[in-house]
Amino acid sequence: MFISSVQAAEAAPAGADGTSTIIMMVLFAVVFYFLLIRPQSKRAKEHKTMLEAVQKGDEVVTNGGIIGKVSKITDGFVILNVAQGVEVKFQKHAVTATLPKGTIKEINS
């Protein structure tokens, strides 16, 4: 009884469903690339070039919000002078942005 009704059911055409599924997957991948992957890789590239350009004497901000002047740069670390006589060592990738010269003096006054 149950087997005969299953055998009698018609199969849906596979061509139309398969094509629309593939088109939807491709569109989803394109949107995903342009909204997520491309902007993130662009930001990572900009951050890398900014880190390569950091020099001794630059004023920077870390991802923790600490502002300091670069006193020494090693391979993976940056030593920041955050106050007179106070130096703190950070990993290079913790530097978020460089500030214009004189920003620290402006903030302190």
VOGUTI-918282 format. One line per field, with one value per residue: residue number from 0; x, y, z of N, C-alpha, C, O, CB in turn. Coordinates in pm, 1 decimal. Each point is the difference from the previous one (the first is absolute). Glycine has a CB too. Example, Ala and Ser with C-alpha at 12.3 -4.5 7.8 and 13.67 -1.06 7.14 Angstrom:
REM residues 2
num	0, 1
nxx	1319.0, 154.2
nyy	-569.0, 222.3
nzz	780.0, -196.6
caxx	-89.0, 82.0
cayy	119.0, 119.0
cazz	0.0, 6.0
cxx	90.0, -77.0
cyy	120.0, 109.0
czz	0.0, 73.0
oxx	103.6, 50.9
oyy	-1.9, 110.8
ozz	66.5, 16.9
cbxx	-292.8, 67.5
cbyy	-115.4, -173.6
cbzz	58.1, -231.4
REM end
This chain:
REM residues 109
num	0, 1, 2, 3, 4, 5, 6, 7, 8, 9, 10, 11, 12, 13, 14, 15, 16, 17, 18, 19, 20, 21, 22, 23, 24, 25, 26, 27, 28, 29, 30, 31, 32, 33, 34, 35, 36, 37, 38, 39, 40, 41, 42, 43, 44, 45, 46, 47, 48, 49, 50, 51, 52, 53, 54, 55, 56, 57, 58, 59, 60, 61, 62, 63, 64, 65, 66, 67, 68, 69, 70, 71, 72, 73, 74, 75, 76, 77, 78, 79, 80, 81, 82, 83, 84, 85, 86, 87, 88, 89, 90, 91, 92, 93, 94, 95, 96, 97, 98, 99, 100, 101, 102, 103, 104, 105, 106, 107, 108
nxx	81.2, 269.5, 79.0, -238.0, 73.5, 312.0, -77.7, -190.6, 248.5, 17.4, 308.2, -86.9, 80.0, 282.9, -35.1, -113.0, 179.7, 279.1, -38.1, -80.3, 254.6, 203.7, -128.3, 27.0, 311.6, 70.0, -148.8, 156.3, 282.2, -67.4, -83.6, 260.8, 189.6, -131.2, -29.1, 294.3, 239.3, 30.2, 0.6, 210.9, 212.9, -27.2, 77.9, 255.6, 124.0, -23.3, 155.6, 250.3, 46.2, -15.9, 237.5, 189.6, -30.1, 98.9, 259.8, 82.3, -261.5, -292.2, -164.5, -80.6, -284.0, 129.4, -244.6, 26.6, -95.3, 350.5, -0.3, 307.7, 160.1, 37.4, 214.4, 25.9, -126.3, 83.4, -69.6, -244.8, 46.0, -113.2, 221.7, -300.4, 216.1, -315.9, 186.5, 260.8, 128.3, -218.4, 196.6, -299.0, 188.7, -266.9, 53.4, 123.7, -299.7, -13.6, 27.1, -345.0, 189.0, 294.4, -126.4, 47.6, 302.9, -151.2, -176.3, 176.6, -33.8, -316.5, -29.7, 166.2, -180.1
nyy	-117.6, 141.2, -115.6, 138.6, 297.2, -30.5, -72.9, 263.6, 223.7, 110.7, -20.2, 311.2, 5.6, -108.0, 260.9, 179.8, -97.0, 34.8, 300.7, 99.4, -138.7, 152.7, 284.2, -24.1, -65.1, 259.4, 198.8, -106.9, 60.3, 304.4, 72.5, -123.4, 189.5, 267.1, -44.3, -116.0, 26.9, 300.9, 120.0, -214.8, 66.6, 319.9, -33.7, -173.3, 225.3, 229.1, -170.9, -42.8, 308.1, 74.5, -197.9, 123.6, 298.3, -84.6, 215.5, -46.5, 206.7, -163.6, 163.9, -336.2, 28.6, -280.3, -108.3, 169.5, 290.9, -1.5, 310.9, -137.1, 190.8, -293.7, 0.8, -228.7, -78.9, -297.3, -118.6, 84.2, 322.8, 275.6, 52.9, 181.2, 210.7, -94.4, 247.0, 155.5, -327.5, -181.9, -197.6, -141.9, -232.2, 68.8, -291.0, 211.4, -67.8, 240.7, 217.3, 52.3, 200.2, 87.2, 213.5, 199.7, -22.5, 50.1, -276.1, 38.5, 314.6, -26.5, -183.8, 191.9, 270.4
nzz	0.0, -26.4, -285.8, -156.9, 108.4, -88.3, -297.3, -33.5, 55.1, -310.0, 89.4, 69.7, -317.6, 162.8, -200.5, 221.7, 241.6, -142.0, -79.0, 284.0, 142.2, -182.5, 49.0, 315.1, -10.1, -168.3, 194.5, 252.9, -130.4, -65.5, 292.0, 129.7, -167.3, 82.1, 323.7, 85.1, -175.5, -62.5, 288.7, 101.8, -224.0, 52.4, 304.2, -67.3, -187.3, 218.4, 218.5, -189.4, -54.0, 315.5, 65.7, -224.4, 137.0, 316.8, -34.6, 287.5, 73.9, -24.3, 224.2, -1.8, 103.4, 139.5, -141.8, 296.2, -164.0, -9.9, -140.6, -37.5, -154.0, -172.0, 274.0, -240.8, -292.9, 153.0, -257.7, 159.8, 113.7, -86.8, 258.9, 19.1, 128.9, 161.5, 119.7, -58.0, -29.6, -199.7, -215.5, -30.4, -146.0, -204.7, -116.9, -212.8, 58.2, 251.4, -260.5, 0.1, -146.2, -62.1, 210.9, -239.9, 110.2, 293.7, 103.9, 259.8, 4.7, -23.4, 257.9, 195.4, -48.8
caxx	-81.2, 88.5, 98.9, -61.7, -21.0, 131.7, 40.8, -87.7, 30.2, 86.3, 120.1, 4.0, 108.2, 122.3, 75.0, -33.5, 39.7, 146.0, 56.0, -27.9, 80.9, 137.4, 2.1, -11.7, 127.0, 99.7, -34.5, 33.1, 145.7, 43.0, -38.8, 84.2, 134.1, 5.5, -40.3, 77.3, 139.2, 78.0, 30.1, 87.9, 136.3, 46.8, 38.6, 120.9, 110.4, 27.3, 61.4, 135.9, 83.1, 14.8, 98.6, 131.7, 41.2, 23.0, 141.8, 31.3, -46.4, -141.1, -99.8, -92.7, -103.3, -10.7, -139.3, -51.9, -26.4, 116.4, 68.8, 140.0, 97.9, 84.7, 138.8, 82.5, -74.7, 69.3, -71.6, -140.4, -45.2, 18.2, 10.2, -61.1, 19.5, -135.8, 16.6, 143.4, 66.5, -80.9, -3.3, -78.8, 24.7, -120.2, 19.0, -17.9, -136.1, -88.9, -7.8, -120.5, 6.6, 101.1, -59.1, 81.6, 100.5, -47.5, -128.5, 18.3, 14.6, -130.7, -86.9, 50.2, -13.7
cayy	117.6, 116.2, -10.2, 31.8, 144.1, 61.3, -26.8, 71.9, 144.3, 43.9, 72.9, 139.1, 20.6, 34.7, 102.8, 135.3, 14.9, -4.3, 123.2, 111.6, -19.8, 36.9, 145.7, 58.4, -23.0, 89.4, 135.4, 7.6, 6.3, 131.6, 98.1, -29.2, 49.7, 145.6, 61.9, -44.3, -39.7, 107.0, 110.0, -44.5, -12.2, 136.1, 55.6, -68.9, 50.4, 136.0, -9.9, -50.0, 108.6, 97.2, -52.9, 6.5, 140.2, 55.2, 26.1, 54.9, 137.4, 11.4, -10.4, -105.0, -48.1, -145.7, -46.0, 19.3, 141.1, 66.4, 88.9, 14.7, 32.5, -115.7, 24.0, -105.7, -99.6, -126.0, -78.8, -22.4, 84.1, 144.3, 54.7, 131.8, 87.5, 45.8, 112.3, 26.6, -108.4, -122.4, -64.8, -122.3, -80.0, -54.5, -68.0, 94.7, 1.6, 68.9, 140.2, 15.9, 116.0, 101.4, 131.4, 112.0, 48.7, 99.7, -37.2, -28.4, 129.3, 64.2, -70.3, 23.5, 139.9
cazz	0.0, 7.0, -106.0, -127.8, -11.4, -18.1, -136.7, -91.4, 3.5, -108.1, 41.7, -45.4, -97.3, 72.0, -71.7, 44.9, 139.7, 9.1, -56.0, 91.1, 119.5, -32.9, -17.2, 133.7, 70.6, -59.4, 44.0, 142.2, 10.7, -48.1, 102.0, 115.8, -31.2, -6.3, 125.9, 115.5, -20.6, -63.3, 92.5, 107.1, -52.0, -25.7, 129.7, 44.9, -80.8, 46.1, 133.0, -18.8, -53.2, 107.3, 94.4, -62.7, -8.9, 133.8, 27.1, 130.4, 11.5, -38.8, 105.2, -41.5, 91.3, 0.3, -0.3, 135.0, 18.4, 57.6, -93.2, 35.9, -103.4, -26.3, 36.8, -59.0, -77.5, -27.9, -101.1, 29.9, 110.1, -2.5, 134.8, 1.5, 114.4, 29.2, 92.4, 17.1, 71.8, -1.7, -130.9, -1.7, -120.5, -62.8, -127.1, -110.9, -53.9, 93.4, -40.3, -81.3, -88.9, 28.0, 25.2, -49.1, 94.3, 94.4, 58.9, 142.9, 68.5, -3.6, 94.0, 135.2, 44.3
cxx	87.8, 101.0, -61.2, -24.6, 132.7, 45.9, -82.0, 31.5, 97.8, 119.1, -5.2, 113.3, 124.2, 74.9, -24.1, 47.1, 151.6, 65.0, -22.5, 81.3, 144.4, 12.8, -6.5, 130.6, 109.6, -26.8, 34.0, 150.9, 52.8, -31.5, 87.2, 140.7, 5.8, -38.5, 87.9, 148.6, 83.9, 27.4, 96.0, 143.8, 58.5, 45.7, 128.4, 122.7, 38.6, 69.2, 145.0, 92.1, 20.3, 104.7, 141.2, 53.6, 28.4, 149.8, 16.9, -40.7, -144.4, -89.9, -109.0, -102.7, -1.9, -146.8, -61.8, -28.7, 115.5, 70.1, 143.6, 85.4, 93.1, 143.9, 93.4, -90.6, 89.4, -83.4, -149.1, -56.4, 30.2, 6.0, -48.9, 35.4, -136.0, -2.0, 149.5, 60.1, -76.6, -5.2, -71.9, 23.9, -131.6, 39.5, -32.9, -144.1, -100.2, -11.9, -115.6, 12.0, 116.8, -71.8, 87.2, 98.4, -59.9, -131.4, 13.0, 13.4, -135.5, -95.4, 41.3, -20.0, -143.0
cyy	127.2, 0.9, 36.0, 150.2, 73.2, -19.2, 80.6, 149.8, 35.3, 76.9, 141.6, 15.2, 54.9, 114.9, 139.4, 22.4, 2.9, 127.7, 117.3, -12.1, 42.0, 151.5, 69.1, -16.4, 92.9, 143.9, 19.6, 12.7, 136.8, 108.2, -16.9, 55.2, 152.2, 67.9, -37.5, -20.5, 114.7, 117.0, -39.9, -12.7, 137.5, 66.2, -63.5, 49.7, 141.6, -0.7, -45.8, 110.0, 109.2, -46.2, 4.7, 143.0, 63.3, 9.8, 50.9, 147.6, 20.7, -12.3, -94.9, -28.1, -151.3, -40.3, 6.0, 145.6, 77.6, 80.7, 14.1, 33.0, -120.3, 35.7, -106.3, -98.7, -122.0, -77.1, -12.2, 93.3, 147.3, 45.4, 144.2, 73.0, 62.8, 115.9, 19.6, -108.8, -130.8, -53.8, -133.2, -70.5, -60.9, -81.9, 98.1, 7.4, 64.9, 148.4, 13.9, 112.6, 89.1, 134.2, 107.9, 45.3, 108.6, -33.1, -23.7, 129.8, 70.3, -62.3, 33.1, 142.2, 42.6
czz	0.0, -115.0, -134.9, -15.0, -18.4, -143.5, -99.4, -4.2, -110.4, 56.0, -56.4, -100.8, 70.6, -65.6, 53.5, 143.0, 15.0, -49.5, 94.5, 128.6, -24.7, -15.0, 136.1, 79.2, -52.7, 43.0, 147.5, 19.0, -43.8, 103.4, 124.1, -21.1, 8.1, 131.7, 118.8, -27.3, -54.6, 93.4, 111.9, -48.8, -31.2, 130.1, 51.8, -76.2, 43.6, 136.5, -11.1, -53.0, 104.4, 100.9, -56.8, -4.0, 136.4, 25.3, 142.3, 1.3, -41.0, 122.6, -47.8, 108.4, -9.0, -0.3, 139.2, 31.3, 60.5, -108.4, 46.5, -119.1, -14.4, 35.2, -57.4, -72.5, -18.5, -101.5, 29.5, 104.1, -24.4, 145.2, -5.6, 128.3, 27.9, 98.4, 18.6, 89.0, 3.7, -141.8, 11.7, -132.0, -47.8, -121.8, -110.6, -47.7, 95.5, -33.0, -98.4, -100.7, 38.6, 13.9, -60.6, 108.8, 89.5, 67.0, 149.9, 78.8, 8.3, 102.2, 144.6, 48.5, 18.3
oxx	-15.4, 30.0, 66.2, 10.8, 3.2, 55.1, 47.8, -41.2, 93.0, -11.0, -46.0, 101.1, -7.5, 78.1, 95.5, 54.7, 52.4, 95.9, 91.6, 41.2, 61.2, 96.8, 72.7, 40.7, 79.1, 93.7, 51.0, 45.0, 91.5, 84.6, 45.6, 58.5, 88.9, 45.0, 8.3, 83.5, 108.1, 114.7, 85.0, 92.5, 120.5, 104.8, 85.0, 106.9, 118.6, 91.3, 86.8, 112.8, 106.3, 81.5, 95.7, 121.2, 54.4, 75.4, -97.4, 30.7, -56.2, 32.8, -55.5, 15.4, 6.7, -88.5, -121.5, -49.1, -15.9, 28.9, 25.7, -44.4, 48.4, 56.3, 119.8, -111.5, 114.7, -96.1, -82.6, -118.3, 90.3, -85.3, 53.9, 0.8, -43.9, -98.3, 79.6, -36.9, 45.8, -55.3, 20.3, 5.9, -72.9, 104.3, -85.3, -50.5, -115.7, -89.5, -4.0, -42.3, 46.8, -102.1, 119.4, -28.1, -74.3, -49.3, -88.0, -59.1, -32.5, -77.8, -85.7, -1.6, -25.9
oyy	85.4, 106.2, 65.3, 52.3, 104.4, 92.8, 30.0, 68.1, -75.2, 67.4, 21.6, -69.5, 99.9, 66.7, 74.9, 106.2, 77.7, 47.7, 78.4, 101.4, 64.7, 59.0, 96.7, 91.3, 53.3, 71.3, 105.3, 79.3, 53.4, 84.3, 99.3, 57.8, 55.2, 111.6, 76.7, 57.8, 26.9, 44.2, 79.5, 39.4, 20.4, 64.4, 69.5, 16.3, 31.3, 79.1, 49.8, 13.5, 61.9, 80.1, 25.4, 21.0, 110.3, -94.4, 33.9, 74.3, 105.9, -70.9, 17.1, 40.9, -55.6, 83.9, -14.6, 31.4, 117.3, -50.6, 21.2, -4.0, -53.5, 96.3, 24.3, -27.5, 12.3, 53.6, 28.8, -8.8, 36.1, -37.8, 83.0, -58.0, 89.3, 73.7, -84.3, -14.0, -95.1, 63.6, -74.8, 63.1, -61.4, 23.5, 87.3, 108.9, 19.5, 67.6, -66.4, -13.7, -1.8, 24.9, -21.3, -11.8, 85.9, 78.8, 38.9, 13.4, 59.8, 70.8, 20.5, 23.9, 114.6
ozz	-87.3, -54.5, -80.6, -110.9, -65.2, -59.3, -109.4, -93.9, -29.1, 102.4, -112.2, 10.6, 71.5, 67.7, 20.4, 29.6, 79.8, 60.7, 24.7, 56.4, 85.0, 47.8, 22.8, 71.8, 77.8, 36.0, 38.2, 82.6, 62.8, 29.8, 56.6, 91.6, 64.8, 26.1, 95.9, 69.5, 52.5, 6.9, 40.1, 71.1, 14.5, 3.6, 55.7, 58.9, 10.5, 24.0, 71.7, 47.4, 4.1, 45.9, 73.2, -3.0, 6.2, -23.6, 67.2, -93.2, 27.8, 95.1, -108.6, 115.0, -109.6, 16.6, 13.5, 108.4, 33.9, -108.4, 118.5, -114.8, 99.8, -52.0, -15.0, 44.1, -43.0, -55.1, -86.7, 32.9, -75.5, 80.3, -73.2, 108.6, -72.5, 6.4, -41.3, 116.6, 63.4, -89.8, 95.6, -105.5, 77.9, -61.0, 16.0, -27.6, -37.4, 50.8, -103.6, -114.8, 113.8, -64.1, -21.1, 119.3, -47.4, 80.6, 76.8, 107.1, 102.6, 63.8, 85.9, 120.7, 36.8
cbxx	-166.0, -57.3, 54.0, -117.1, -209.1, 2.2, 22.0, -135.2, -133.0, -186.3, 180.7, -195.8, -161.8, -62.6, -106.1, -253.3, -262.3, -107.6, -131.2, -272.4, -211.4, -64.3, -183.9, -288.2, -144.6, -68.0, -234.5, -249.2, -80.0, -121.3, -282.8, -193.8, -51.6, -96.8, -237.1, -289.3, -184.7, -214.1, -309.1, -284.8, -177.0, -261.9, -325.6, -245.0, -194.8, -290.6, -311.3, -205.0, -190.4, -320.5, -272.0, -181.0, -189.4, -293.7, 138.3, 161.6, 286.5, 20.2, 105.7, 163.2, -145.4, 308.3, 175.0, 174.8, -218.6, -1.7, -239.6, 9.5, -61.0, -211.7, -199.7, 287.1, -250.5, 202.0, 292.4, 155.3, -56.1, -36.4, 142.3, -188.0, 292.2, 17.6, -302.2, 1.1, 57.6, -83.3, 194.6, -180.8, 310.1, -242.2, 30.2, 283.8, 171.5, 151.4, 254.9, -88.6, -295.2, 283.9, -225.2, -161.0, 258.0, 167.6, 19.3, 169.9, 271.3, 113.5, 50.1, 166.4, 234.4
cbyy	-214.6, -104.9, -242.1, -278.7, -124.2, -133.6, -258.5, -239.1, 81.2, -57.7, -236.6, 152.8, -57.9, -302.2, -217.9, -104.0, -193.5, -292.4, -165.6, -83.3, -252.9, -281.0, -119.4, -140.1, -293.7, -226.5, -97.0, -215.8, -300.9, -159.2, -97.4, -264.7, -254.1, -130.7, -76.0, -163.6, -260.4, -111.1, 12.4, -159.8, -246.1, -46.7, -25.5, -217.8, -174.6, 2.3, -101.0, -243.3, -111.7, -10.4, -173.1, -221.1, -93.9, -2.8, 17.3, -239.3, -39.0, -24.8, 217.8, -140.6, 267.8, -104.3, -134.0, -231.6, -178.4, -133.0, 104.1, -153.6, 305.2, -177.5, 86.7, 53.5, 167.6, -61.0, -154.9, -223.0, -228.2, 65.3, -236.2, -25.5, -42.4, -303.8, 39.3, 265.2, 268.6, 16.5, 188.2, 36.8, 10.4, 171.4, -313.8, -154.7, -225.7, -233.6, 101.9, -74.4, -7.6, -154.2, -62.4, 85.5, -140.2, 82.5, -140.3, -232.3, -39.9, -18.2, -207.2, -199.6, -65.5
cbzz	207.6, 303.6, 211.2, 110.9, 207.5, 301.2, 178.6, 138.3, 277.3, -258.3, 121.5, 210.3, -255.1, 7.5, -219.0, -182.9, -11.1, -89.7, -256.6, -151.9, -15.4, -161.9, -248.5, -74.5, -39.9, -233.4, -209.6, -26.8, -103.5, -267.8, -143.9, -44.3, -212.1, -267.4, -184.6, 8.9, -92.6, -223.0, -91.4, 34.2, -109.4, -200.4, -5.8, -0.2, -203.4, -153.2, 28.9, -90.3, -235.2, -77.0, 21.7, -134.2, -213.5, 107.5, -310.5, 125.2, -68.1, -322.2, 193.4, -258.0, 84.8, 106.2, -206.8, -39.2, -9.6, 280.5, -174.2, 299.1, -50.1, -131.7, 223.5, 137.2, -77.5, 287.9, 47.1, -92.7, 229.1, -305.0, 134.2, -252.2, 17.9, -50.2, 161.0, -143.8, 70.7, 285.8, -163.5, 258.5, -2.6, 143.2, 84.3, -40.6, -89.7, 125.3, 138.4, 304.0, -148.3, -62.7, 232.7, -272.1, -117.6, -215.6, -294.8, -163.3, -184.5, -306.5, -255.3, -162.8, -152.9
REM end
